[in-house]
């Protein structure tokens, strides 16, 4: 679970998926902004601040929590992979 300013944040507060919202893409909860746009922004060298300025319906804590959850998921996958080897 991600922490934002010492408070635990549930994943469902960060991202959601609904077939009726943006064709079922993973979006930031409460918005229609696909998470993949954040990844594209960061991959192209843009900052989180630039992303937030372009998509004001997304909150900074959602971006930070998404990144924390993503890191934890990758860490878990690598740990499981090393145990299986």
Phi and psi in radians as a Rosetta constraint file:
Dihedral C 1 N 2 CA 2 C 2 CIRCULARHARMONIC -1.329 0.35
Dihedral N 2 CA 2 C 2 N 3 CIRCULARHARMONIC 2.670 0.35
Dihedral C 2 N 3 CA 3 C 3 CIRCULARHARMONIC -2.013 0.35
Dihedral N 3 CA 3 C 3 N 4 CIRCULARHARMONIC 2.322 0.35
Dihedral C 3 N 4 CA 4 C 4 CIRCULARHARMONIC -2.215 0.35
Dihedral N 4 CA 4 C 4 N 5 CIRCULARHARMONIC 2.007 0.35
Dihedral C 4 N 5 CA 5 C 5 CIRCULARHARMONIC 0.875 0.35
Dihedral N 5 CA 5 C 5 N 6 CIRCULARHARMONIC 0.765 0.35
Dihedral C 5 N 6 CA 6 C 6 CIRCULARHARMONIC 1.426 0.35
Dihedral N 6 CA 6 C 6 N 7 CIRCULARHARMONIC -0.094 0.35
Dihedral C 6 N 7 CA 7 C 7 CIRCULARHARMONIC -1.787 0.35
Dihedral N 7 CA 7 C 7 N 8 CIRCULARHARMONIC 2.422 0.35
Dihedral C 7 N 8 CA 8 C 8 CIRCULARHARMONIC -1.308 0.35
Dihedral N 8 CA 8 C 8 N 9 CIRCULARHARMONIC 2.399 0.35
Dihedral C 8 N 9 CA 9 C 9 CIRCULARHARMONIC -2.075 0.35
Dihedral N 9 CA 9 C 9 N 10 CIRCULARHARMONIC 2.185 0.35
Dihedral C 9 N 10 CA 10 C 10 CIRCULARHARMONIC -1.289 0.35
Dihedral N 10 CA 10 C 10 N 11 CIRCULARHARMONIC 2.535 0.35
Dihedral C 10 N 11 CA 11 C 11 CIRCULARHARMONIC -0.993 0.35
Dihedral N 11 CA 11 C 11 N 12 CIRCULARHARMONIC -0.623 0.35
Dihedral C 11 N 12 CA 12 C 12 CIRCULARHARMONIC -1.184 0.35
Dihedral N 12 CA 12 C 12 N 13 CIRCULARHARMONIC -0.266 0.35
Dihedral C 12 N 13 CA 13 C 13 CIRCULARHARMONIC -1.446 0.35
Dihedral N 13 CA 13 C 13 N 14 CIRCULARHARMONIC -0.302 0.35
Dihedral C 13 N 14 CA 14 C 14 CIRCULARHARMONIC -1.689 0.35
Dihedral N 14 CA 14 C 14 N 15 CIRCULARHARMONIC -0.897 0.35
Dihedral C 14 N 15 CA 15 C 15 CIRCULARHARMONIC -2.333 0.35
Dihedral N 15 CA 15 C 15 N 16 CIRCULARHARMONIC 2.782 0.35
Dihedral C 15 N 16 CA 16 C 16 CIRCULARHARMONIC -2.629 0.35
Dihedral N 16 CA 16 C 16 N 17 CIRCULARHARMONIC 2.875 0.35
Dihedral C 16 N 17 CA 17 C 17 CIRCULARHARMONIC -2.455 0.35
Dihedral N 17 CA 17 C 17 N 18 CIRCULARHARMONIC 2.196 0.35
Dihedral C 17 N 18 CA 18 C 18 CIRCULARHARMONIC -2.498 0.35
Dihedral N 18 CA 18 C 18 N 19 CIRCULARHARMONIC 2.231 0.35
Dihedral C 18 N 19 CA 19 C 19 CIRCULARHARMONIC -1.011 0.35
Dihedral N 19 CA 19 C 19 N 20 CIRCULARHARMONIC -0.369 0.35
Dihedral C 19 N 20 CA 20 C 20 CIRCULARHARMONIC -1.622 0.35
Dihedral N 20 CA 20 C 20 N 21 CIRCULARHARMONIC -0.026 0.35
Dihedral C 20 N 21 CA 21 C 21 CIRCULARHARMONIC -2.043 0.35
Dihedral N 21 CA 21 C 21 N 22 CIRCULARHARMONIC 2.014 0.35
Dihedral C 21 N 22 CA 22 C 22 CIRCULARHARMONIC 0.865 0.35
Dihedral N 22 CA 22 C 22 N 23 CIRCULARHARMONIC 0.820 0.35
Dihedral C 22 N 23 CA 23 C 23 CIRCULARHARMONIC 1.009 0.35
Dihedral N 23 CA 23 C 23 N 24 CIRCULARHARMONIC 0.469 0.35
Dihedral C 23 N 24 CA 24 C 24 CIRCULARHARMONIC 1.436 0.35
Dihedral N 24 CA 24 C 24 N 25 CIRCULARHARMONIC 0.147 0.35
Dihedral C 24 N 25 CA 25 C 25 CIRCULARHARMONIC -1.150 0.35
Dihedral N 25 CA 25 C 25 N 26 CIRCULARHARMONIC 2.729 0.35
Dihedral C 25 N 26 CA 26 C 26 CIRCULARHARMONIC -1.236 0.35
Dihedral N 26 CA 26 C 26 N 27 CIRCULARHARMONIC 2.112 0.35
Dihedral C 26 N 27 CA 27 C 27 CIRCULARHARMONIC -2.178 0.35
Dihedral N 27 CA 27 C 27 N 28 CIRCULARHARMONIC 2.829 0.35
Dihedral C 27 N 28 CA 28 C 28 CIRCULARHARMONIC -1.193 0.35
Dihedral N 28 CA 28 C 28 N 29 CIRCULARHARMONIC 2.294 0.35
Dihedral C 28 N 29 CA 29 C 29 CIRCULARHARMONIC -0.939 0.35
Dihedral N 29 CA 29 C 29 N 30 CIRCULARHARMONIC 2.372 0.35
Dihedral C 29 N 30 CA 30 C 30 CIRCULARHARMONIC 1.386 0.35
Dihedral N 30 CA 30 C 30 N 31 CIRCULARHARMONIC 0.092 0.35
Dihedral C 30 N 31 CA 31 C 31 CIRCULARHARMONIC -2.306 0.35
Dihedral N 31 CA 31 C 31 N 32 CIRCULARHARMONIC 3.131 0.35
Dihedral C 31 N 32 CA 32 C 32 CIRCULARHARMONIC -1.998 0.35
Dihedral N 32 CA 32 C 32 N 33 CIRCULARHARMONIC 0.369 0.35
Dihedral C 32 N 33 CA 33 C 33 CIRCULARHARMONIC -1.613 0.35
Dihedral N 33 CA 33 C 33 N 34 CIRCULARHARMONIC 1.978 0.35
Dihedral C 33 N 34 CA 34 C 34 CIRCULARHARMONIC -1.143 0.35
Dihedral N 34 CA 34 C 34 N 35 CIRCULARHARMONIC 2.437 0.35
Dihedral C 34 N 35 CA 35 C 35 CIRCULARHARMONIC -1.061 0.35
Dihedral N 35 CA 35 C 35 N 36 CIRCULARHARMONIC -0.567 0.35
Dihedral C 35 N 36 CA 36 C 36 CIRCULARHARMONIC -1.086 0.35
Dihedral N 36 CA 36 C 36 N 37 CIRCULARHARMONIC -0.393 0.35
Dihedral C 36 N 37 CA 37 C 37 CIRCULARHARMONIC -1.190 0.35
Dihedral N 37 CA 37 C 37 N 38 CIRCULARHARMONIC -0.686 0.35
Dihedral C 37 N 38 CA 38 C 38 CIRCULARHARMONIC -1.039 0.35
Dihedral N 38 CA 38 C 38 N 39 CIRCULARHARMONIC -0.813 0.35
Dihedral C 38 N 39 CA 39 C 39 CIRCULARHARMONIC -1.047 0.35
Dihedral N 39 CA 39 C 39 N 40 CIRCULARHARMONIC -0.745 0.35
Dihedral C 39 N 40 CA 40 C 40 CIRCULARHARMONIC -1.107 0.35
Dihedral N 40 CA 40 C 40 N 41 CIRCULARHARMONIC -0.744 0.35
Dihedral C 40 N 41 CA 41 C 41 CIRCULARHARMONIC -1.028 0.35
Dihedral N 41 CA 41 C 41 N 42 CIRCULARHARMONIC -0.895 0.35
Dihedral C 41 N 42 CA 42 C 42 CIRCULARHARMONIC -1.149 0.35
Dihedral N 42 CA 42 C 42 N 43 CIRCULARHARMONIC -0.661 0.35
Dihedral C 42 N 43 CA 43 C 43 CIRCULARHARMONIC -1.139 0.35
Dihedral N 43 CA 43 C 43 N 44 CIRCULARHARMONIC -0.525 0.35
Dihedral C 43 N 44 CA 44 C 44 CIRCULARHARMONIC -1.497 0.35
Dihedral N 44 CA 44 C 44 N 45 CIRCULARHARMONIC -0.001 0.35
Dihedral C 44 N 45 CA 45 C 45 CIRCULARHARMONIC 1.697 0.35
Dihedral N 45 CA 45 C 45 N 46 CIRCULARHARMONIC -0.003 0.35
Dihedral C 45 N 46 CA 46 C 46 CIRCULARHARMONIC -1.284 0.35
Dihedral N 46 CA 46 C 46 N 47 CIRCULARHARMONIC 2.761 0.35
Dihedral C 46 N 47 CA 47 C 47 CIRCULARHARMONIC -1.638 0.35
Dihedral N 47 CA 47 C 47 N 48 CIRCULARHARMONIC 2.897 0.35
Dihedral C 47 N 48 CA 48 C 48 CIRCULARHARMONIC -1.047 0.35
Dihedral N 48 CA 48 C 48 N 49 CIRCULARHARMONIC -0.698 0.35
Dihedral C 48 N 49 CA 49 C 49 CIRCULARHARMONIC -1.037 0.35
Dihedral N 49 CA 49 C 49 N 50 CIRCULARHARMONIC -0.751 0.35
Dihedral C 49 N 50 CA 50 C 50 CIRCULARHARMONIC -1.097 0.35
Dihedral N 50 CA 50 C 50 N 51 CIRCULARHARMONIC -0.704 0.35
Dihedral C 50 N 51 CA 51 C 51 CIRCULARHARMONIC -1.065 0.35
Dihedral N 51 CA 51 C 51 N 52 CIRCULARHARMONIC -0.845 0.35
Dihedral C 51 N 52 CA 52 C 52 CIRCULARHARMONIC -1.105 0.35
Dihedral N 52 CA 52 C 52 N 53 CIRCULARHARMONIC -0.617 0.35
Dihedral C 52 N 53 CA 53 C 53 CIRCULARHARMONIC -1.157 0.35
Dihedral N 53 CA 53 C 53 N 54 CIRCULARHARMONIC -0.622 0.35
Dihedral C 53 N 54 CA 54 C 54 CIRCULARHARMONIC -1.356 0.35
Dihedral N 54 CA 54 C 54 N 55 CIRCULARHARMONIC -0.460 0.35
Dihedral C 54 N 55 CA 55 C 55 CIRCULARHARMONIC -2.297 0.35
Dihedral N 55 CA 55 C 55 N 56 CIRCULARHARMONIC 1.321 0.35
Dihedral C 55 N 56 CA 56 C 56 CIRCULARHARMONIC -1.165 0.35
Dihedral N 56 CA 56 C 56 N 57 CIRCULARHARMONIC -0.194 0.35
Dihedral C 56 N 57 CA 57 C 57 CIRCULARHARMONIC -1.360 0.35
Dihedral N 57 CA 57 C 57 N 58 CIRCULARHARMONIC -0.250 0.35
Dihedral C 57 N 58 CA 58 C 58 CIRCULARHARMONIC -1.589 0.35
Dihedral N 58 CA 58 C 58 N 59 CIRCULARHARMONIC 2.345 0.35
Dihedral C 58 N 59 CA 59 C 59 CIRCULARHARMONIC -1.612 0.35
Dihedral N 59 CA 59 C 59 N 60 CIRCULARHARMONIC 2.594 0.35
Dihedral C 59 N 60 CA 60 C 60 CIRCULARHARMONIC -0.966 0.35
Dihedral N 60 CA 60 C 60 N 61 CIRCULARHARMONIC -0.739 0.35
Dihedral C 60 N 61 CA 61 C 61 CIRCULARHARMONIC -1.090 0.35
Dihedral N 61 CA 61 C 61 N 62 CIRCULARHARMONIC -0.523 0.35
Dihedral C 61 N 62 CA 62 C 62 CIRCULARHARMONIC -1.182 0.35
Dihedral N 62 CA 62 C 62 N 63 CIRCULARHARMONIC -0.752 0.35
Dihedral C 62 N 63 CA 63 C 63 CIRCULARHARMONIC -1.106 0.35
Dihedral N 63 CA 63 C 63 N 64 CIRCULARHARMONIC -0.842 0.35
Dihedral C 63 N 64 CA 64 C 64 CIRCULARHARMONIC -1.084 0.35
Dihedral N 64 CA 64 C 64 N 65 CIRCULARHARMONIC -0.727 0.35
Dihedral C 64 N 65 CA 65 C 65 CIRCULARHARMONIC -1.154 0.35
Dihedral N 65 CA 65 C 65 N 66 CIRCULARHARMONIC -0.717 0.35
Dihedral C 65 N 66 CA 66 C 66 CIRCULARHARMONIC -1.026 0.35
Dihedral N 66 CA 66 C 66 N 67 CIRCULARHARMONIC -0.782 0.35
Dihedral C 66 N 67 CA 67 C 67 CIRCULARHARMONIC -1.136 0.35
Dihedral N 67 CA 67 C 67 N 68 CIRCULARHARMONIC -0.700 0.35
Dihedral C 67 N 68 CA 68 C 68 CIRCULARHARMONIC -1.108 0.35
Dihedral N 68 CA 68 C 68 N 69 CIRCULARHARMONIC -0.797 0.35
Dihedral C 68 N 69 CA 69 C 69 CIRCULARHARMONIC -1.088 0.35
Dihedral N 69 CA 69 C 69 N 70 CIRCULARHARMONIC -0.712 0.35
Dihedral C 69 N 70 CA 70 C 70 CIRCULARHARMONIC -1.094 0.35
Dihedral N 70 CA 70 C 70 N 71 CIRCULARHARMONIC -0.780 0.35
Dihedral C 70 N 71 CA 71 C 71 CIRCULARHARMONIC -1.075 0.35
Dihedral N 71 CA 71 C 71 N 72 CIRCULARHARMONIC -0.770 0.35
Dihedral C 71 N 72 CA 72 C 72 CIRCULARHARMONIC -1.108 0.35
Dihedral N 72 CA 72 C 72 N 73 CIRCULARHARMONIC -0.685 0.35
Dihedral C 72 N 73 CA 73 C 73 CIRCULARHARMONIC -1.154 0.35
Dihedral N 73 CA 73 C 73 N 74 CIRCULARHARMONIC -0.750 0.35
Dihedral C 73 N 74 CA 74 C 74 CIRCULARHARMONIC -1.138 0.35
Dihedral N 74 CA 74 C 74 N 75 CIRCULARHARMONIC -0.747 0.35
Dihedral C 74 N 75 CA 75 C 75 CIRCULARHARMONIC -1.032 0.35
Dihedral N 75 CA 75 C 75 N 76 CIRCULARHARMONIC -0.772 0.35
Dihedral C 75 N 76 CA 76 C 76 CIRCULARHARMONIC -1.098 0.35
Dihedral N 76 CA 76 C 76 N 77 CIRCULARHARMONIC -0.775 0.35
Dihedral C 76 N 77 CA 77 C 77 CIRCULARHARMONIC -1.080 0.35
Dihedral N 77 CA 77 C 77 N 78 CIRCULARHARMONIC -0.741 0.35
Dihedral C 77 N 78 CA 78 C 78 CIRCULARHARMONIC -1.169 0.35
Dihedral N 78 CA 78 C 78 N 79 CIRCULARHARMONIC -0.682 0.35
Dihedral C 78 N 79 CA 79 C 79 CIRCULARHARMONIC -1.105 0.35
Dihedral N 79 CA 79 C 79 N 80 CIRCULARHARMONIC -0.797 0.35
Dihedral C 79 N 80 CA 80 C 80 CIRCULARHARMONIC -1.119 0.35
Dihedral N 80 CA 80 C 80 N 81 CIRCULARHARMONIC -0.673 0.35
Dihedral C 80 N 81 CA 81 C 81 CIRCULARHARMONIC -1.129 0.35
Dihedral N 81 CA 81 C 81 N 82 CIRCULARHARMONIC -0.709 0.35
Dihedral C 81 N 82 CA 82 C 82 CIRCULARHARMONIC -1.236 0.35
Dihedral N 82 CA 82 C 82 N 83 CIRCULARHARMONIC -0.532 0.35
Dihedral C 82 N 83 CA 83 C 83 CIRCULARHARMONIC -1.234 0.35
Dihedral N 83 CA 83 C 83 N 84 CIRCULARHARMONIC -0.584 0.35
Dihedral C 83 N 84 CA 84 C 84 CIRCULARHARMONIC -1.324 0.35
Dihedral N 84 CA 84 C 84 N 85 CIRCULARHARMONIC -0.394 0.35
